[in-house]
């Protein structure tokens, strides 16, 4: 069943949906009267709705019932990606939503090939909304402003586990599996840009309590690494 995130709070037995969601319901999905949809309102509540009518570029929805459903991870995960180009960023955004990330941000690092920061929030929010509807999320992943490494370290102080994925992680450090066995409420994960991390950046991260971990023997692309670790975190958190 198709799900839609709406920019209002459901307070009545009927609501009206317009703009891009109206277009999607009527012209893309080609829904008709009495078809059922799922609605997630601004408070994060999920409802079953029935189409009553199409009129004046609005669709009227009758609220049938509140759905008791939670598809979110039981931990909060923020994914920080070394600044990469728009296409790679958007690909990571889509997959991060599907894998349950709560927040996303880019980090300007020394080896970032891209120097211009593309913070077109409207486009990113559209991608997040579409991916959230497709993957049946009950919350929209938040997008934070691009940060420098210094700003990221300050931002990370609210997290009880800070992880950096680095292909040259020392063998004797605690493994990602062991770290995730511990109980955490908020995790921040940092992965590198196309050029990877400079050693000086890794030393700064270590000094600020980031756990440096490996994702295996193979070198992953900048757009692959964040998805690999998100999949691992999602799997491990849902085993408990």
Secondary structure, 3 states (H helix, E strand, C coil): CCEEECCCCCCCCEEEEEHHHHHHHHHHCCCCCCCEEEEECCCCCEEEEEEEEEECCEEEEEEEEEECCCCCCCCEEEEEEECCCHHHHHHHHHHHHHHCCCEEEEEECCCCCCCCCCCCHHHHHHHHHHHHHHCCCCCCCEECCCEEHHHHHHHHHHCCEEEEECCCCCCCCCCHHHHHHCCCCEEEEEECCCCCCCHHHHHHHHHCCCEEECCCCCCCCHHHHHHHHHHHHHHHHCCC
